[in-house]
Structures are given as structure tokens and as C-alpha cells.
Amino acid sequence: MLKIEQARLVTTHEIRECFGCAGGINKGETAVFITVMDQNIGIYLHQVCNVKIVNNKNALDSIYYGCLNDIEPTPQCQKKG
């Protein structure tokens, strides 16, 4: 499980990929940026995906790349970039 060090809202300056649904986050969109402890990595999430992860106890047990696609398809999964 990922241990979150810091989470904050950011405006993307380039196209990013959502860690939760693997869909694209367009330039200029507001997203959640999460810094992961002890791994020196940061991940981006759509705001909707962040809420789904927080509200879904199954997702909190094991967060991994594309985990929301296994729980339920999200609209962001279908649109890339």
C-alpha cells in the first residue's frame, strides 16, 4: 500500500496520467498530486478518482496503477489525453 506523505490540489502544466484510472489529465485541469513516502515519487489523480478511492474501502487496502478500473469503469478511463 502506498503511504501518503502529502496530498494537494495542483493545476497541471502538461498532460499527466491519472494513477487511479490510467486516463489522461489535460493541461490546465485541477488534479490531486500525491507525494509517496520513502519512494521519492509523485502521482496524479483526477479529483473524482481521488474521492472514489477515499470513499471505497477496497481501494484503500491496495492502491495500484489503474485500480479504479478493477472496481468500476470511470468516464476518464475511456478518454485518453
Backbone as numpy.savetxt, mean C-alpha at the origin, in Angstrom:
# Nx Ny Nz CAx CAy CAz Cx Cy Cz
5.82 -10.54 9.17 4.98 -9.37 9.17 5.87 -8.12 9.17
5.46 -7.12 8.42 6.20 -5.87 8.37 5.98 -5.08 9.65
7.06 -4.55 10.20 6.95 -3.71 11.39 7.06 -2.26 10.93
6.00 -1.51 11.16 5.93 -0.15 10.68 6.64 0.80 11.64
7.58 1.56 11.09 8.29 2.56 11.86 7.55 3.90 11.80
7.10 4.27 10.59 6.42 5.54 10.40 5.47 5.42 9.21
4.33 6.05 9.29 3.39 6.11 8.18 2.92 7.56 8.05
2.90 8.05 6.80 2.48 9.43 6.59 1.87 9.59 5.21
1.04 10.59 5.07 0.45 10.90 3.77 1.44 11.73 2.96
1.60 11.37 1.70 2.49 12.09 0.80 1.79 12.29 -0.54
2.26 13.26 -1.30 1.82 13.44 -2.68 2.93 12.89 -3.55
2.60 11.95 -4.42 3.63 11.30 -5.23 4.14 12.26 -6.31
5.43 12.21 -6.55 6.06 13.05 -7.57 6.35 12.26 -8.84
6.12 10.97 -8.79 6.24 10.10 -9.95 5.31 8.91 -9.76
5.12 8.13 -10.80 4.24 6.97 -10.70 4.86 5.95 -9.75
4.07 5.47 -8.82 4.50 4.47 -7.83 3.60 3.25 -7.93
3.99 2.19 -7.24 3.18 0.97 -7.23 2.69 0.72 -5.81
1.40 0.42 -5.69 0.80 0.15 -4.38 1.23 -1.24 -3.92
1.78 -1.31 -2.72 2.23 -2.58 -2.16 1.05 -3.49 -1.83
-0.10 -2.91 -1.52 -1.26 -3.70 -1.12 -1.97 -4.37 -2.27
-2.20 -3.62 -3.37 -2.98 -4.18 -4.49 -2.15 -4.34 -5.75
-0.92 -3.86 -5.75 0.00 -3.92 -6.90 -0.46 -3.05 -8.06
-1.42 -2.16 -7.82 -1.87 -1.23 -8.85 -1.02 0.03 -8.85
-1.17 0.82 -9.89 -0.40 2.04 -10.01 -0.96 3.19 -9.19
-0.07 4.01 -8.66 -0.42 5.25 -7.99 0.12 6.36 -8.88
-0.76 7.14 -9.45 -0.36 8.15 -10.42 0.36 9.33 -9.78
1.15 10.01 -10.58 1.85 11.21 -10.16 0.83 12.23 -9.68
1.09 12.85 -8.52 0.20 13.86 -7.97 -0.88 13.34 -7.05
-1.03 12.02 -6.95 -2.03 11.45 -6.04 -1.51 11.45 -4.62
-2.43 11.51 -3.67 -2.07 11.37 -2.26 -2.05 9.88 -1.93
-0.98 9.45 -1.30 -0.80 8.05 -0.94 -0.24 7.96 0.47
-0.27 6.77 1.03 0.32 6.53 2.34 1.71 5.95 2.11
2.73 6.61 2.68 4.10 6.12 2.59 4.48 5.53 3.93
4.92 4.29 3.92 5.25 3.57 5.15 6.73 3.22 5.16
7.40 3.57 6.24 8.79 3.19 6.44 8.80 1.92 7.29
9.50 0.90 6.81 9.54 -0.40 7.48 10.79 -0.47 8.35
10.59 -0.88 9.61 11.70 -0.98 10.57 12.70 -2.05 10.16
13.97 -1.78 10.42 15.06 -2.74 10.27 15.27 -3.24 8.84
14.60 -2.67 7.85 14.79 -3.14 6.49 15.19 -2.02 5.53
15.20 -0.79 6.00 15.55 0.36 5.18 14.78 0.41 3.87
13.49 0.13 3.93 12.64 0.23 2.74 11.41 1.06 3.06
10.83 1.60 2.03 9.58 2.32 2.15 8.60 1.76 1.13
7.35 1.71 1.50 6.33 1.21 0.59 5.21 2.23 0.48
4.53 2.21 -0.64 3.40 3.10 -0.89 2.11 2.30 -0.91
1.04 2.90 -0.42 -0.29 2.31 -0.46 -1.29 3.36 -0.91
-2.28 2.95 -1.73 -3.42 3.82 -1.96 -4.06 4.08 -0.60
-4.71 5.19 -0.43 -5.38 5.47 0.84 -6.47 4.42 1.10
-7.18 4.02 0.06 -8.23 3.01 0.19 -7.62 1.67 0.62
-6.50 1.31 0.04 -5.84 0.04 0.39 -5.36 0.07 1.83
-4.85 1.21 2.28 -4.41 1.35 3.66 -5.58 1.11 4.62
-6.74 1.69 4.32 -7.92 1.51 5.17 -8.34 0.04 5.18
-8.32 -0.61 4.01 -8.71 -2.02 3.94 -7.77 -2.90 4.76
-6.48 -2.61 4.72 -5.52 -3.39 5.50 -5.75 -3.18 6.99
-5.95 -1.94 7.39 -6.17 -1.63 8.80 -7.46 -2.28 9.31
-8.50 -2.29 8.49 -9.80 -2.82 8.91 -9.92 -4.34 8.76
-8.99 -4.98 8.09 -9.08 -6.41 7.84 -8.06 -7.15 8.70
-8.53 -7.88 9.69 -7.63 -8.57 10.61 -6.76 -9.61 9.90
-7.28 -10.25 8.85 -6.48 -11.23 8.11 -5.30 -10.56 7.42
-5.50 -9.36 6.89 -4.42 -8.65 6.21 -3.35 -8.21 7.20
-3.75 -7.87 8.42 -2.78 -7.42 9.41 -1.85 -8.53 9.85
-2.30 -9.78 9.78 -1.46 -10.90 10.19 -0.27 -11.09 9.27
-0.46 -10.88 7.98 0.65 -11.03 7.04 0.46 -10.10 5.86
1.17 -8.99 5.92 1.13 -8.03 4.82 2.26 -8.40 3.87
1.91 -8.60 2.61 2.90 -8.91 1.58 2.48 -8.25 0.29
3.36 -8.21 -0.68 3.09 -7.54 -1.94 1.86 -8.15 -2.61
0.86 -7.32 -2.87 -0.36 -7.78 -3.54 -1.34 -8.50 -2.64
-1.20 -8.37 -1.33 -2.03 -9.14 -0.39 -3.52 -8.83 -0.53
-3.87 -7.61 -0.90 -5.29 -7.28 -1.01 -5.95 -8.01 -2.17
-5.20 -8.40 -3.18 -5.78 -9.15 -4.30 -6.23 -10.53 -3.84
-5.60 -11.07 -2.82 -5.99 -12.38 -2.29 -7.22 -12.27 -1.39
-7.43 -11.10 -0.81 -8.59 -10.89 0.07 -9.81 -10.57 -0.77
-9.71 -9.54 -1.60 -10.79 -9.16 -2.52 -10.20 -8.24 -3.59
-10.62 -8.37 -4.83 -10.11 -7.48 -5.88 -10.50 -6.03 -5.60
-9.57 -5.12 -5.82 -9.85 -3.70 -5.63 -9.83 -3.01 -6.99
-10.50 -1.88 -7.13 -10.52 -1.18 -8.42 -9.12 -0.81 -8.90
-8.20 -0.53 -7.99 -6.85 -0.13 -8.38 -6.10 -1.29 -9.04
-6.50 -2.54 -8.75 -5.81 -3.70 -9.33 -5.97 -3.73 -10.84
-7.11 -3.29 -11.33 -7.39 -3.37 -12.74 -6.73 -2.27 -13.54
-6.48 -1.11 -12.94 -5.87 -0.02 -13.69 -4.39 0.09 -13.34
-3.55 -0.08 -14.29 -2.11 0.01 -14.09 -1.63 1.38 -14.58
-0.74 1.98 -13.75 -0.11 3.24 -14.15 -1.08 4.31 -14.23
